Amino acid sequence: MSPNGKAWTLRRKKERKGCKERRNEGLRITESTWRVVEGSYCAFCSSVISPEGKDKIDGKKEQSVHR
């Protein structure tokens, strides 16, 4: 392998490691935010809707205002 190719490989490894660390950091922030949301009951929490259209708190279907 040429010296230039080796340098390129090392740079790619560092880039991948940096991406992985940033992704993990983002997941940690999201995870801790969800713990706060799950632990407290507030107006925001009761209005969170799942992709199926059911309220995550009591499981009732949301009625669409726009028809």
Secondary structure, 3 states (H helix, E strand, C coil): CCHHHHHHHHHHHHHHHHHHHHHHHHHHHHHHHHHHHHHCCCHHHHCCECCCCEECCCCCECCCCCC
